[in-house]
Amino acid sequence: QVQPVESGGGLVQPGGSLRLSCAFADIYFSIYTMGWYRQAPGKQRELVASITGGGSTNYTDSVKGRFAISRDNAKNTMYLQMNSLKPEDTAVYYCKRDGPRAHWGQGTQVTVSS
């Protein structure tokens, strides 16, 4: 079974930037909404940002103005550009594809610390 694959996580200082990528080899990639979720220890998994097949985006309030979600349907890849990172952004970030069956990636760790 296919699975999204995240990359780009790591350790960054407050105020820094990272760009996450999610690759998903699926011929139907372009028609489904994709989303980035994150989960920190002791906290509920939350939706960070989503993007429809047509490119409409939505963000949780805490990342508005700092994060930008995008997708390249020709490359079957979704991105999350994260700027002005804060310690509270520290979490495992997951890629998800909506549709008849949800497809989750394994996650990539983002740690924001001085």
N, CA, C and O of each residue as an XYZ file, in Angstrom:
456
protein
N       0.838     -1.184      0.000
C       0.000      0.000      0.000
C       0.881      1.245      0.000
O       1.929      1.281      0.645
N       0.447      2.247     -0.720
C       1.220      3.464     -0.816
C       1.062      4.283      0.456
O       0.068      4.160      1.172
N       2.061      5.124      0.726
C       2.072      5.948      1.919
C       2.787      7.252      1.608
O       3.829      7.240      0.953
N       2.242      8.386      2.070
C       2.988      9.634      1.916
C       4.303      9.582      2.671
O       4.411      8.913      3.698
N       5.299     10.287      2.163
C       6.619     10.332      2.773
C       6.992     11.777      3.029
O       7.118     12.568      2.094
N       7.169     12.124      4.306
C       7.549     13.478      4.693
C       9.065     13.601      4.789
O       9.773     12.632      5.062
N       9.538     14.809      4.557
C      10.950     15.103      4.727
C      11.103     16.588      5.044
O      10.176     17.372      4.841
N      12.267     16.964      5.537
C      12.575     18.360      5.766
C      12.573     18.803      7.215
O      12.925     19.945      7.509
N      12.186     17.929      8.123
C      12.203     18.292      9.525
C      13.617     18.388     10.065
O      14.583     18.010      9.401
N      13.720     18.899     11.277
C      15.022     19.036     11.897
C      14.990     19.979     13.068
O      13.924     20.347     13.564
N      16.172     20.370     13.507
C      16.350     21.285     14.625
C      16.640     22.676     14.093
O      17.514     22.858     13.245
N      15.909     23.646     14.591
C      16.087     25.024     14.149
C      15.925     25.956     15.345
O      15.180     25.657     16.277
N      16.621     27.078     15.312
C      16.508     28.067     16.374
C      15.237     28.894     16.222
O      14.727     29.043     15.112
N      14.723     29.430     17.319
C      13.572     30.326     17.204
C      13.830     31.434     16.196
O      14.912     32.020     16.150
N      12.814     31.707     15.394
C      12.940     32.688     14.333
C      13.423     32.129     13.019
O      13.397     32.822     12.001
N      13.862     30.889     13.023
C      14.362     30.263     11.818
C      13.258     29.724     10.936
O      12.071     29.898     11.213
N      13.676     29.060      9.862
C      12.742     28.551      8.862
C      13.064     27.113      8.498
O      14.213     26.676      8.566
N      12.037     26.396      8.114
C      12.159     25.064      7.553
C      11.118     24.911      6.459
O      10.083     25.578      6.472
N      11.399     24.035      5.520
C      10.408     23.671      4.526
C      10.219     22.165      4.538
O      11.160     21.406      4.304
N       9.002     21.746      4.811
C       8.660     20.339      4.804
C       8.111     19.947      3.436
O       7.458     20.743      2.759
N       8.386     18.718      3.048
C       7.865     18.174      1.807
C       7.129     16.883      2.092
O       7.474     16.145      3.015
N       6.123     16.622      1.299
C       5.361     15.383      1.383
C       5.181     14.853     -0.023
O       4.506     15.471     -0.847
N       5.781     13.714     -0.295
C       5.670     13.071     -1.592
C       4.711     11.891     -1.494
O       4.786     11.093     -0.560
N       3.815     11.790     -2.462
C       2.814     10.730     -2.444
C       2.587     10.254     -3.866
O       1.975     10.952     -4.675
N       3.078      9.077     -4.162
C       3.002      8.514     -5.506
C       1.625      7.910     -5.745
O       1.399      6.722     -5.517
N       0.729      8.744     -6.201
C      -0.660      8.345     -6.400
C      -1.182      9.062     -7.637
O      -1.063     10.282     -7.750
N      -1.755      8.308     -8.559
C      -2.252      8.929     -9.783
C      -3.427      9.867     -9.525
O      -3.749     10.706    -10.366
N      -4.073      9.724     -8.358
C      -5.192     10.588     -8.005
C      -4.788     11.715     -7.067
O      -5.653     12.356     -6.470
N      -3.511     11.965     -6.929
C      -3.010     12.982     -6.014
C      -3.700     14.329     -6.212
O      -4.069     14.984     -5.236
N      -3.874     14.741     -7.441
C      -4.308     16.097     -7.741
C      -5.744     16.407     -7.347
O      -6.095     17.581     -7.233
N      -6.583     15.411     -7.135
C      -8.000     15.670     -6.920
C      -8.392     15.747     -5.444
O      -9.514     16.145     -5.132
N      -7.513     15.385     -4.553
C      -7.850     15.312     -3.138
C      -7.213     16.419     -2.322
O      -6.114     16.890     -2.618
N      -7.933     16.821     -1.287
C      -7.372     17.744     -0.314
C      -6.237     17.077      0.452
O      -6.332     15.913      0.842
N      -5.163     17.832      0.661
C      -4.031     17.384      1.448
C      -3.896     18.284      2.673
O      -4.300     19.447      2.646
N      -3.330     17.743      3.734
C      -3.165     18.536      4.933
C      -1.900     18.210      5.693
O      -1.370     17.102      5.624
N      -1.428     19.217      6.425
C      -0.348     19.034      7.392
C      -0.934     19.081      8.797
O      -1.660     20.011      9.146
N      -0.616     18.085      9.585
C      -1.015     18.003     10.981
C       0.232     17.967     11.846
O       1.321     17.648     11.368
N       0.070     18.294     13.114
C       1.188     18.176     14.032
C       0.699     17.695     15.389
O      -0.446     17.923     15.779
N       1.597     17.027     16.093
C       1.281     16.522     17.414
C       2.509     16.608     18.302
O       3.573     16.085     17.970
N       2.347     17.268     19.427
C       3.384     17.362     20.435
C       3.034     16.437     21.592
O       1.860     16.127     21.792
N       4.031     15.988     22.362
C       3.740     15.116     23.502
C       2.719     15.738     24.448
O       2.840     16.902     24.828
N       1.718     14.956     24.823
C       0.699     15.427     25.735
C      -0.362     16.307     25.120
O      -1.225     16.819     25.833
N      -0.321     16.497     23.818
C      -1.284     17.349     23.144
C      -2.010     16.572     22.056
O      -1.510     15.565     21.555
N      -3.183     17.049     21.703
C      -3.953     16.445     20.631
C      -3.327     16.767     19.282
O      -2.739     17.832     19.094
N      -3.461     15.844     18.359
C      -3.036     16.129     17.005
C      -3.945     17.208     16.420
O      -5.167     17.138     16.553
N      -3.350     18.192     15.782
C      -4.117     19.296     15.250
C      -3.799     19.528     13.785
O      -2.687     19.282     13.319
N      -4.793     20.002     13.083
C      -4.607     20.400     11.692
C      -3.889     21.735     11.651
O      -4.334     22.706     12.263
N      -2.784     21.784     10.933
C      -2.005     23.004     10.789
C      -2.440     23.784      9.559
O      -2.685     24.988      9.630
N      -2.533     23.094      8.442
C      -2.897     23.732      7.185
C      -3.410     22.680      6.225
O      -3.033     21.512      6.310
N      -4.263     23.093      5.321
C      -4.774     22.190      4.306
C      -4.818     22.905      2.965
O      -4.824     24.134      2.890
N      -4.848     22.108      1.921
C      -4.900     22.658      0.575
C      -5.705     21.712     -0.303
O      -5.467     20.505     -0.311
N      -6.652     22.266     -1.036
C      -7.472     21.460     -1.921
C      -6.720     21.176     -3.211
O      -5.661     21.743     -3.476
N      -7.297     20.281     -4.008
C      -6.699     19.992     -5.299
C      -6.590     21.220     -6.178
O      -5.674     21.326     -6.993
N      -7.524     22.151     -6.016
C      -7.508     23.376     -6.786
C      -6.641     24.476     -6.217
O      -6.491     25.527     -6.840
N      -6.059     24.255     -5.033
C      -5.137     25.217     -4.474
C      -5.688     26.125     -3.389
O      -4.974     27.012     -2.921
N      -6.932     25.933     -2.973
C      -7.476     26.727     -1.875
C      -6.856     26.281     -0.559
O      -6.730     25.083     -0.303
N      -6.468     27.241      0.276
C      -5.736     26.935      1.501
C      -6.494     27.359      2.739
O      -7.363     28.230      2.694
N      -6.145     26.722      3.848
C      -6.717     27.033      5.141
C      -5.642     26.806      6.191
O      -4.855     25.866      6.084
N      -5.606     27.676      7.224
C      -4.587     27.608      8.254
C      -5.203     27.732      9.634
O      -6.197     28.433      9.826
N      -4.607     27.050     10.581
C      -4.981     27.283     11.962
C      -4.442     28.647     12.384
O      -3.421     29.105     11.873
N      -5.136     29.291     13.320
C      -4.819     30.672     13.672
C      -3.369     30.859     14.123
O      -2.762     31.889     13.831
N      -2.819     29.893     14.815
C      -1.503     30.056     15.394
C      -0.373     30.135     14.368
O       0.733     30.555     14.706
N      -0.631     29.741     13.131
C       0.422     29.765     12.113
C       0.152     30.749     10.993
O       0.980     30.902     10.096
N      -0.976     31.411     11.026
C      -1.303     32.367      9.973
C      -0.252     33.466      9.898
O       0.152     34.035     10.912
N       0.175     33.746      8.691
C       1.199     34.753      8.477
C       2.609     34.243      8.602
O       3.551     34.953      8.247
N       2.787     33.027      9.098
C       4.118     32.452      9.260
C       4.345     31.227      8.376
O       5.447     31.019      7.870
N       3.309     30.426      8.194
C       3.416     29.199      7.406
C       2.699     29.371      6.077
O       1.753     30.150      5.965
N       3.153     28.642      5.080
C       2.507     28.642      3.777
C       2.485     27.229      3.214
O       3.527     26.589      3.074
N       1.304     26.756      2.898
C       1.147     25.437      2.309
C       1.011     25.582      0.798
O       0.407     26.537      0.311
N       1.567     24.645      0.073
C       1.477     24.656     -1.375
C       1.560     23.231     -1.888
O       1.895     22.306     -1.148
N       1.254     23.070     -3.156
C       1.365     21.748     -3.759
C       1.755     21.881     -5.213
O       1.428     22.863     -5.879
N       2.458     20.878     -5.690
C       2.832     20.769     -7.088
C       2.258     19.450     -7.571
O       2.854     18.392     -7.370
N       1.111     19.520     -8.202
C       0.431     18.301     -8.607
C       1.212     17.513     -9.661
O       1.125     16.286     -9.711
N       1.963     18.209    -10.490
C       2.769     17.532    -11.497
C       3.852     16.676    -10.865
O       4.280     15.680    -11.449
N       4.302     17.059     -9.664
C       5.337     16.315     -8.956
C       4.778     15.459     -7.828
O       5.540     14.806     -7.115
N       3.472     15.452     -7.657
C       2.838     14.704     -6.559
C       3.470     15.047     -5.214
O       3.780     14.162     -4.417
N       3.654     16.324     -4.977
C       4.343     16.777     -3.778
C       3.625     17.964     -3.157
O       3.172     18.869     -3.857
N       3.528     17.948     -1.834
C       2.976     19.047     -1.063
C       4.078     19.607     -0.171
O       4.973     18.877      0.257
N       4.007     20.910      0.107
C       5.032     21.577      0.884
C       4.415     22.379      2.030
O       3.257     22.792      1.974
N       5.213     22.583      3.056
C       4.862     23.503      4.120
C       6.085     24.353      4.423
O       7.053     23.879      5.017
N       6.032     25.610      4.011
C       7.090     26.558      4.330
C       6.797     27.160      5.692
O       5.737     27.752      5.897
N       7.725     27.013      6.619
C       7.541     27.470      7.984
C       8.582     28.537      8.288
O       9.782     28.264      8.296
N       8.118     29.742      8.537
C       8.980     30.866      8.862
C       8.690     31.358     10.272
O       7.650     31.048     10.852
N       9.621     32.125     10.809
C       9.467     32.701     12.150
C       9.060     31.648     13.166
O       8.130     31.845     13.948
N       9.760     30.542     13.144
C       9.394     29.415     13.991
C       9.546     29.747     15.469
O      10.454     30.473     15.876
N       8.638     29.199     16.252
C       8.590     29.404     17.690
C       8.733     28.068     18.400
O       8.426     27.027     17.819
N       9.194     28.077     19.650
C       9.295     26.817     20.385
C       7.991     26.034     20.429
O       8.011     24.803     20.424
N       6.868     26.722     20.470
C       5.589     26.036     20.511
C       5.227     25.347     19.201
O       4.237     24.617     19.148
N       6.003     25.562     18.150
C       5.818     24.830     16.908
C       6.446     23.444     16.955
O       6.242     22.643     16.042
N       7.196     23.155     17.992
C       7.850     21.860     18.123
C       6.816     20.746     18.165
O       5.910     20.760     18.998
N       6.955     19.786     17.269
C       6.006     18.687     17.164
C       6.469     17.739     16.070
O       7.396     18.038     15.317
N       5.813     16.600     15.998
C       5.932     15.742     14.835
C       4.891     16.192     13.833
O       3.709     16.305     14.158
N       5.330     16.448     12.623
C       4.447     16.924     11.567
C       4.117     15.782     10.623
O       5.000     15.066     10.151
N       2.830     15.628     10.359
C       2.331     14.542      9.537
C       1.642     15.064      8.291
O       0.970     16.095      8.317
N       1.817     14.349      7.223
C       1.131     14.599      5.967
C      -0.065     13.661      5.866
O       0.028     12.487      6.225
N      -1.174     14.176      5.384
C      -2.373     13.361      5.202
C      -3.049     13.689      3.883
O      -3.175     14.854      3.508
N      -3.478     12.651      3.187
C      -4.304     12.798      2.011
C      -5.722     12.362      2.320
O      -5.946     11.250      2.798
N      -6.674     13.232      2.050
C      -8.071     12.882      2.216
C      -8.542     12.020      1.065
O      -7.804     11.769      0.113
N      -9.788     11.568      1.166
C     -10.354     10.751      0.108
C     -11.113      9.579      0.678
O     -11.388      9.533      1.877
N     -11.460      8.616     -0.187
C     -12.188      7.440      0.293
C     -11.504      6.748      1.462
O     -12.168      6.243      2.368
N     -10.187      6.726      1.441
C      -9.384      6.226      2.547
C      -8.305      7.249      2.862
O      -7.607      7.725      1.967
N      -8.173      7.581      4.125
C      -7.134      8.515      4.534
C      -5.768      7.848      4.454
O      -5.608      6.681      4.813
N      -4.796      8.603      3.980
C      -3.423      8.128      3.914
C      -2.539      9.064      4.719
O      -2.461     10.260      4.435
N      -1.879      8.517      5.716
C      -1.003      9.269      6.607
C       0.452      8.904      6.377
O       0.788      7.744      6.136
N       1.301      9.903      6.454
C       2.720      9.647      6.465
C       3.187      9.251      7.857
O       2.402      9.244      8.805
N       4.467      8.921      7.975
C       5.020      8.494      9.253
C       5.444      9.652     10.141
O       5.718      9.457     11.325
N       5.499     10.836      9.592
C       5.815     12.019     10.360
C       7.276     12.408     10.277
O       8.148     11.574     10.034
N       7.526     13.696     10.484
C       8.883     14.220     10.552
C       8.975     15.176     11.743
O       8.092     16.008     11.951
N      10.037     15.049     12.510
C      10.185     15.823     13.741
C      10.679     17.225     13.436
O      11.654     17.410     12.709
N       9.997     18.206     13.999
C      10.432     19.597     13.956
C      10.675     20.049     15.387
O       9.770     20.001     16.220
N      11.884     20.483     15.670
C      12.240     20.952     17.001
C      12.755     22.378     16.901
O      13.718     22.650     16.185
N      12.114     23.280     17.616
C      12.496     24.694     17.631
C      13.033     25.004     19.015
O      12.281     25.034     19.989
N      14.322     25.230     19.101
C      14.963     25.425     20.393
C      16.266     26.182     20.215
O      16.946     26.044     19.198
N      16.606     26.983     21.213
C      17.884     27.675     21.214
C      18.966     26.839     21.862
O      20.114     27.275     21.947
